[in-house]
Amino acid sequence: YSKLSDPANWLSINATNGQITTTAILDRESAYIKNNVYEATFLAADNGIPPASGTGTLQIYLIDINDNAPELQPKDAQICEKPNLNVINITAADADIDPNVGPFVFELPSVPSAIRKNWTITRLNGDYAQLSLRISYLEAGVYDVPIIVTDSGNPPLFNMSIIKVKVCPCDENGDCTAIGAVAAAGLGTGAIIAILICIIILLSKCGGQQEVPICGLGAILFLDQ
């Protein structure tokens, strides 16, 4: 007996008696699994002259266990610095199947305390929740918000994921303004003012060829400080 096809190299066969054994952990979430089934083919040949042979396909059905923690989605988002209808919809992806997936539980960690002070999570259903600001104002910038996601497996698995939230000033439509995007990128107020002054100088002295490099250099030096 011998192997013809064992895509993941998970099996071995005794050449004398044909007994098949596993040589590695079989993973249902592997790319080699199709519809929860792993297939391998084997060859059997007798000792005749010439030898006669035949092939057989072994199908192994893998039962799911809760061995994958859920992953938060999305990984980055944008929200206005002042609370309004602007919220972030969050969900989770889990490589397992029912009943080892949702409904999910979304929670904010208790440490550091600023997380629960600044943010809140509202449950929508078993798969979705909303992240929003709890306080009336949060300075523009990029914030790492940790969120704990727990699945419904037995026992349940959890994972703490980080969502990068860009907080910025918004217009009346709830969209991040141009200046807000600069502020959210991490530039201080002084740097933004320097950039705006340069723009004003450029616009007011369009006829001078000397102004562009001088003003641009000034903004760069200001930002470096």
N, C-alpha and C positions, 0 to 999 in steps of 0.2 A: 504494500500500500504506500501511496505517496500523495503529497499535495500538488494540485494543479493551480489553484487560485485561493489565496488567503490575503485579501487586500490590505488588512491592517496587521497581518502577521500575529494574530491573536491565538492561533491554534497549532497543535502538533498532532501527528498521527503515528501510531506504532506500526512500523513497517511489516511486522509479522502477524499481529492479530487485528489490526485496523482500529484499535481503540483511539478515540479522539479526545484530547484534553486541552484545556486552556493554558496559555503561557503568559497571559497578561490580563489586566482588568478590562472587561468588556464595557464600553461606554456608549450608552444609548444616544448621547448627543454628538457622537463622532460623525464626521462627514461620510464615513463608510456605511452608515446605517441608513436604510431607505424604508420608510414606513415602519419603523421599529424592528426591522428584520436585517440580520447580517447573513450574508451568503458566502459559502466557501465550497469549492469543488475538489474532488479527490479522484485518484486513479487506482483501480485495482487490476493487477495483472497476474495471471497464473504462471506455472513453470513449464508450460508446453513449448514445443519447438515447431513453429515460432510461437511465442506467448500470445495468448488472447487477453484482451483487456476491456475494461468498461469504466465509465465515469459515473459519478453520483454527485448531486448537489445537496449540501446540508444547509438548512435554513434555521437560524437561531432567532427566536422571538425574544426581545429584551423588554422586560417590565421596567417602567420608570420608577426611580426612587428620587427623593428630594435631595439632590446633590448639587444643585446650582442656586446660588443666592440671586435675588432679583437685582437688576441694574436700573438706576434712575434714568429717565429720559424727559427732556433733553439735557444736554450737558452745559449749555449756556443759553441765556435769555436776556431780555431787556425789559425794564420797567421804569415808570416815571418816579421822580423823587418825591412827589406828593401823591398820597393815596387817592385813587378814583376808581373807575371801572377797569382800569388797566391792571390785569392780574396775569400770572404765569400758570398755564396749565401743565401739570406734570403727570407722568405715568411711569410704568416700569416694564422692563422686558425680562422674561425668564425663560431659560432654555428648557426647563422641564415642561410637563404637560399636566392637565387636570388629573387629580386634585392638588397638585403640588405647585400651583401658580397663584392666581388671584382667588378671592379678593385680597388686595394688598393693604397694608397699613402704612401710612406715611406719617412720620414724626420728626420734630425738630429736637436735636440733643439738648440736654440741660446745661451742658458746658461747651463753650463759654456762654455766660449768661446773656451776653449781648445778642445772641442769635434769637432767643425767644422774646427778648425785649423789642427787637426791631422787626421780626417777621412772624407770620402766622400761616398755618395750613388749614384749609377748609376742605373736607371730604366731599367729593361729588358723587362717586359711586365706588364699586369694588376695584375699579382699575384706574380711576382718575381722581386727582385732587388739585387744588389751586393754592399757589404760593403768592402771598401779597404782603405789603407793608403793614405793620401794626401801629407804627408811630406816624405822626402827622407830617414828618419831613425827614429825609435821609440825604445827606450830602452826596452830590454826584461822584461817581467812581465805580470801580469794578469790585464786587464783593464775592467772596467764596462762601456759599451758604451750604452747610452740611445737612443732609436729610437722610434719616434712617428709613429704609424700606424693608418690610417684613412680608414674607409670603404666607400661604395657608397650608404648607406642608405639615407632615407629622413625623418628626418635630419640625417646627417652622425654622426657616433660615432667614437671616437679615443681612443687610449690607448698608454701610454708610457711604453714600456717594456725595460728591461735591458738584453743585451747580454754580457756574460763574454768572452772576447777575450784574448786568451793566445798568446802573441807576443814572438817569440823566434828566435834565429839564425837558419838559414836553410842551408842545403847542396845544391848542384847544381840541385837536383831534386825538390827543394822546400819543402823538408821534414824537420821537426824540428830535429836538431842534439841532441845527448845524453847530451852534455854540455848545449845546448840550452834549453832542457827541464828542467834542474836544474835551469838555470837562470830564466826561465819563472815562475818557482814555487815561486819566490820571494826571493831567496838567493842572497846576495850581491856578488860582485866580490871577496872580501877577503875570504868569506866563500867557494866559489868555488875553489879558489887557495888552501885553507887549505885542502879541500877534495882531490884535485889532488896530493898534496904533500904526504898525507897519503897513497894514492894508490901507488905512486912511492916507498915510503919507504917499504911498504908491499911486493911489487914485487922484490925489491932489496935485501931483507933480509928474504927470504922464509924459511931459516933454523932456524931462531930464534923464539922460542915460545913466547917470552916476547913482541914482537913488536906489535902484533895485539891489545891487550887491551890498551897498552900505546898510540898508534897512534889513536885508535878510541876515547879514552877519550880526547885527544888533540883536535880532530876535533869538538867534542861536546862542549867543553869549548869555543872554538873559535866562534862557531855559537851562543852560548848563549850570548856572548859579543856583 
